[in-house]
């Protein structure tokens, strides 16, 4: 057990997997048009660079801590859309890793089932990081815990 969150993942061209899907979902939530396929190819690279330019960030095509901080969208019960879908996909990874209580339908709707699963995820993280908030809101710290892979292995 550790008393700190895992760092934000660095995601860049050539990468594949859920962190890339998260970036793609969040870009879509921020009104950038691209497919969510889990492959960080030229189209995702271009969208990341456009996002970075539009937000006055360093334009390097790498999704690191500063880009994550700008791209995440806070979601909670009642939210709908691509950001919610990213949260639900992250929770599904935890189910595959042996946390069946985190199972949710991946439908982009933050309803009671997603709220309960987010709170259980937050409680699990709080056992390792005591000051971690358990409030059902996917704000920066919960996004960092999800994208950093906490409770996924």
C-alpha positions as CSV (number, residue, x, y, z in Angstrom):
1,X,0.0,0.0,0.0
2,X,1.1,3.5,-0.7
3,X,0.0,6.9,0.6
4,X,-0.1,8.6,-2.7
5,X,-1.8,8.4,-6.1
6,X,-0.2,6.9,-9.1
7,X,0.9,9.6,-11.5
8,X,-1.0,10.6,-14.6
9,X,0.0,8.3,-17.5
10,X,2.0,9.8,-20.4
11,X,0.1,9.1,-23.6
12,X,1.5,9.7,-27.0
13,X,1.5,8.7,-30.6
14,X,2.0,4.9,-31.0
15,X,0.4,4.1,-27.7
16,X,-2.6,1.8,-27.5
17,X,-5.1,0.9,-24.7
18,X,-7.5,2.3,-22.2
19,X,-5.6,5.5,-21.5
20,X,-5.7,6.3,-25.2
21,X,-9.5,5.6,-25.2
22,X,-9.8,7.9,-22.2
23,X,-8.0,10.7,-24.1
24,X,-10.2,10.1,-27.2
25,X,-13.4,10.1,-25.2
26,X,-12.3,13.3,-23.4
27,X,-11.4,15.0,-26.7
28,X,-14.8,14.1,-28.0
29,X,-16.4,15.6,-24.9
30,X,-14.4,18.7,-25.6
31,X,-15.9,18.9,-29.1
32,X,-13.0,17.4,-31.1
33,X,-14.1,14.9,-33.7
34,X,-12.4,11.6,-33.8
35,X,-13.1,7.9,-33.3
36,X,-12.6,6.1,-30.0
37,X,-10.5,3.1,-31.0
38,X,-7.7,3.0,-28.4
39,X,-5.0,3.7,-31.0
40,X,-3.0,6.9,-30.7
41,X,-2.5,7.5,-34.4
42,X,-2.1,10.6,-36.5
43,X,-5.7,11.7,-36.1
44,X,-5.5,11.5,-32.3
45,X,-2.1,13.2,-32.4
46,X,-3.6,16.0,-34.4
47,X,-6.6,16.4,-32.1
48,X,-4.3,16.5,-29.0
49,X,-2.1,19.1,-30.7
50,X,-5.2,21.2,-31.6
51,X,-6.5,20.9,-28.1
52,X,-3.1,21.9,-26.6
53,X,-2.9,24.9,-29.0
54,X,-6.5,25.9,-28.2
55,X,-5.8,25.8,-24.4
56,X,-2.4,27.6,-24.7
57,X,-0.5,24.5,-23.5
58,X,2.8,23.3,-24.8
59,X,2.0,21.8,-28.2
60,X,3.9,18.5,-28.1
61,X,1.2,15.9,-28.8
62,X,1.9,14.2,-25.4
63,X,-0.9,13.9,-22.9
64,X,1.0,14.5,-19.6
65,X,-0.1,16.1,-16.3
66,X,-0.8,19.6,-17.8
67,X,-2.9,18.2,-20.7
68,X,-4.7,15.8,-18.5
69,X,-5.6,18.6,-16.1
70,X,-7.0,20.7,-19.0
71,X,-8.8,17.8,-20.8
72,X,-10.6,16.1,-18.0
73,X,-14.3,16.9,-17.5
74,X,-15.8,16.6,-14.1
75,X,-18.8,14.2,-14.1
76,X,-21.3,13.1,-11.4
77,X,-24.7,11.6,-11.2
78,X,-26.9,13.1,-13.9
79,X,-24.0,13.6,-16.3
80,X,-24.1,12.1,-19.8
81,X,-21.6,11.7,-22.6
82,X,-18.2,10.6,-23.7
83,X,-16.5,11.5,-20.3
84,X,-18.9,9.3,-18.5
85,X,-18.3,6.5,-21.0
86,X,-14.5,6.8,-20.2
87,X,-15.2,6.5,-16.5
88,X,-17.4,3.4,-17.1
89,X,-14.8,1.8,-19.3
90,X,-12.2,2.4,-16.6
91,X,-14.5,0.8,-14.0
92,X,-15.0,-2.2,-16.3
93,X,-11.2,-2.8,-16.2
94,X,-11.5,-3.1,-12.5
95,X,-14.2,-5.8,-12.8
96,X,-11.9,-7.8,-15.1
97,X,-9.1,-7.4,-12.4
98,X,-11.4,-9.0,-9.8
99,X,-13.6,-6.2,-8.5
100,X,-17.1,-7.3,-9.5
101,X,-18.8,-4.7,-7.3
102,X,-17.6,-2.0,-9.8
103,X,-19.6,-3.4,-12.7
104,X,-21.6,-0.9,-14.7
105,X,-23.2,-0.7,-18.0
106,X,-21.0,1.3,-20.4
107,X,-23.8,3.6,-21.8
108,X,-22.5,7.1,-21.2
109,X,-25.2,7.8,-18.5
110,X,-24.0,8.5,-15.0
111,X,-26.9,7.0,-13.1
112,X,-27.3,5.4,-9.7
113,X,-25.3,2.2,-10.7
114,X,-22.3,4.3,-11.9
115,X,-22.6,6.5,-8.9
116,X,-22.4,3.5,-6.6
117,X,-19.5,2.0,-8.5
118,X,-17.5,5.3,-8.4
119,X,-18.0,5.6,-4.7
120,X,-16.8,2.0,-4.2
121,X,-13.8,2.8,-6.3
122,X,-13.1,5.9,-4.3
123,X,-13.4,3.9,-1.1
124,X,-10.9,1.4,-2.4
125,X,-8.4,4.2,-3.3
126,X,-9.1,5.9,0.1
127,X,-7.8,2.7,1.9
128,X,-4.4,3.4,0.2
129,X,-4.6,7.2,0.2
130,X,-6.5,8.2,3.3
131,X,-7.3,11.8,2.3
132,X,-8.9,10.7,-1.0
133,X,-12.4,12.0,-1.4
134,X,-15.4,9.6,-1.4
135,X,-18.2,11.7,-2.9
136,X,-19.3,10.1,-6.1
137,X,-17.8,13.0,-8.2
138,X,-15.2,12.2,-10.8
139,X,-13.1,15.3,-10.4
140,X,-9.3,15.6,-11.0
141,X,-8.2,13.2,-8.2
142,X,-10.6,10.5,-9.2
143,X,-9.6,10.9,-12.9
144,X,-5.9,10.6,-11.9
145,X,-6.6,7.4,-9.9
146,X,-8.6,5.9,-12.7
147,X,-6.2,6.8,-15.5
148,X,-3.2,5.9,-13.3
149,X,-4.5,2.3,-13.0
150,X,-5.3,2.2,-9.3
151,X,-7.2,-1.0,-8.3
152,X,-6.7,-2.3,-11.8
153,X,-4.0,-4.9,-11.0
